[in-house]
Amino acid sequence: MLFKVECPTPALTTKNSPVVTLCKVYPGMVKRVWVGFPKGCYGLAHLQVYHWGWPVWPWSPADSFHWNDYIFDFADEYPLTAEPYEFKILTWNRDDFYPHTPVFMVLVEPAKKEMSQEQIRQVYEDLGVSPGGF
């Protein structure tokens, strides 16, 4: 399943006080990651992805994704085996005038486990979607 979040980040947002955007996902295995920067960011908007309080992409807390009119696109194998099933996206923006909206997307191959109807309902509820036919 593909998950996507847009991360609106005001001008002059510092690395010490980043905007935090949550990306809720299912248990399973991350297979692919995309981090996009619209035209006009000029490397001033930055993005990091954390899981359980640790940096995941990029792996070093000293690094961040930043670019202009570019989508970072790469395969990965990252297991999601315990709650919370969510990524924390940290963004900051060194632009002194314009806000920017980086985008994070992740492809998760669902865990190979049978789920009860109640568990399925809970997943839909957690994601804020309405499952037709339940």
N, C-alpha and C positions, 0 to 999 in steps of 0.2 A: 504494500500500500504506500502511496506517495503522500507525504505530509509537507505542508508549506506554511511558512509564516513570513509576513512582511514586518520589518522592524523600523518604524518611523523614529528618526533620531534628530532632535532639535539641534540647531547650530550651537556651538560652544559647549557641547556635552563632553565632560572630561572622562578620561580612562579611570580615574578614581571614583567617579560617580556615574557609571554607565547606565544606559537604559537596559532593563532586563525584560526580555520577551520569552514566554514559555511556548515550547512546541511539544504538545502531548502526542505520544505515539503508542503503538501496540508492543507487546512483548514479541521478540523475534530477533532477527539478525539484520543489521544495517548492511545494505548492499551497495548503495551509491549515495553521494552527497553533492549538492550544488550550493554554491554561495555566489550570489549575483550582486553586482554594483551597477546601477543605472548610469547612463551618460551624465556627466556633470559632477560626479563625486570627486574626481581628480585625486584619488588616493587619500582624501581627507576623512572619509567615513571608514570606520574599522569595525570588525566583527570577530568574536570568539564564541566557540560552542563548548559548554560545560555539561557534564553528567555526573551526578553524585558529588558535586563540588570540585571535580577535577577537570582540567582542560582536555578536550577530546580532539577538536580540530581548530587551529593547529595544536599540536601536542604540547608545546611550550607556552606557559603563561606570559612569557615575554614577547611572543609573536602574535600577530593578528592577520586576518585577511583584509586587504585594502587594495583598491584599484579603481579604474574608471572605465565604464562601458565594457565590463568583462564579467564572465561567469566562470568561476572555478568549478570544475566538473571532474570528479574522481571516484573510482571504485574503492570500497573498503569493506572489511569484515569486522563489525563491532557488535558484540552480543548485548541484547537487552533482556536480562534474565530476572531482574528484581525491581520492585517498585522503588521510587516513582518512575513510571515510564514516560519521562519527559526530558527534553533538553532545555537548558537555560542558555539563551542567546544574549550575549553581552555586546552592546554596540556603543560607540562613542563617535563624536564628530568634531574634528578640529576646525571645520569651516566656521568663520566668524560671522557669516551672514545667512547662508542657505541651510535648511534642513535637508537630510538625505534619508532614503529608505532602502537599505540593503535587504536582500531576500535570502532566506535559508530554506532549502528543500532537502528532504531525505527520503530514500526508498527503503522500506523495512519489509523484509520477507517474514511473514507471520510465523510464530512458533508452531511447531508441529504437535499441537496438543488439542484434544477435544475439549470444547467448552460447553457448559450447560447453558440452557436458555437464559437463566438468570445472569450468568457471567457475560453473555453476549449483550443482554439489555444494559448491564452496567457499563460495558465498554462504549456502547452508543451514547449512554447518558453522560459519561465522562468526556466524550468528544463533542457533546452538544448537538448531536444529529438525531433525526427521527428515523428509526428503522421501519420501513413499510412492512406491514403484515404481521407485526408482533402484537 
